[in-house]
Amino acid sequence: MPVNQTLATYSDWSYFTAFALYALALLLFIAFYVRRTAAVEAEREALEDQGEQVLVGSGATAAAGASGDSAVGTIEAGGLDAAGTKGTGAKDSATAADDDAGDGITARYRAADKIGAMAEMVVYLGVAIHLASVVLRGLSASRFPWGNLYEYISVFILVAMAFAAAVLRRDEMRVFWPWLLAPVAALMFYGGTALYADSAPVVPALQSIWFPIHVSTVVIGGSVFLVSGIASLLYLLRINQPRGEEKGVLGKMAMPLPTAKSLDTIAYRTAIWAFPLFGLGVVLGAIWAEAAWGRFWGWDPKETVSFITWIIYAGYLHARATSGWRNHWAAWINILGFATMVFNLFFINMVVSGLHSYAGLN
């Protein structure tokens, strides 16, 4: 069937529009992250100042108690008005200063949240236009839109972004977005430039009922693992920089992050969703291999690395449920699993020759 070049062109325009929106959202979320960090710092400084004032007040009270006899004499002499007025005025002044500091901190948080809300709207718009790009790409060639590496990466990013938009809805999770958007924008740019391919019918080897089923399950599983891997990376950063004890550059980066428990929960729950989907994709690929090549498994490089990746994620889920491993060791296993997936996507597909690879890709 001939390719509809008009729809293909609209798809390309939508792809690069979505990329531009993701890049804009990244810049806005970086601004949000910086302002959020400044607000957290100001809040902690205010709390420290209040703590010092409490200590000073306690010392003054002790001193007043020690000179009680002298104070009684002062009261009897009529000195109550002067001493009492002075003490009350200092207290009111300190209270007013605390209120002003609290209002300033609240204003900082609100200013940061406004930028974060704006960035979220840009993300949602980007996901909608990205979805249009994928749909138009499929319609232009009258097939499912994941027939080459450019299309695969586009769908991979779309699913990851849509899943993240559904999971990261709480305000405290907005700080997660710049960490996700940075690799997404880089991957989208690379896919749209170095890996771009014109819309065309798929090769005969991919004209099978198993093509959309196998690839879609692997894409969904892999894209959800992206969110899980970044959550584990941030979890490691947070446990290395506990709340209130952040130090250095890494401390600045970790300051706005939620608790380690929240990040670990995101990593674990998303991996639970992705693990069976990715495993199902590997099994469906074996069934397709039997139908196409007459064997279920041939230890092709992509088959092998995909199986290793699935085993690593099984190890992560097991470690996460095992006492003594559920903390940083499990997080490292999760990151290792995602690293093998990235290795599979680029090195195996583009460098190593095999039945699944794109070796020799221009």
Secondary structure, DSSP 8 states (H G I E B T S, - for coil): ----HHHHHHHHHHHHHHHHHHHHHHHHHHHHHHHHHHHHHHHHHHHHHHHHHHHHHHHHHHHHHHTHHHHHHHHHTT-HHHHHHHHHHHHHHHHHHHHHHHHHHHHHHHHHHHHHHHHHHHHHHHHHHHHHHHHHHHHHHTS-S-SSHHHHHHHHHHHHHHHHHHH--SGGGGGGHHHHHHHHHHHHHHHHHTS--------GGG-STHHHHHHHHHHHHHHHHHHHHHHHHHHHHHHHS-TT---HHHHHHHTT---HHHHHHHHHHHHHHHHHHHHHHHHHHHHHHHHHHS-S----HHHHHHHHHHHHHHHHHHHHTSTTTTTHHHHHHHHHHHHHHHHIIIIIHHTS-STT--TT--
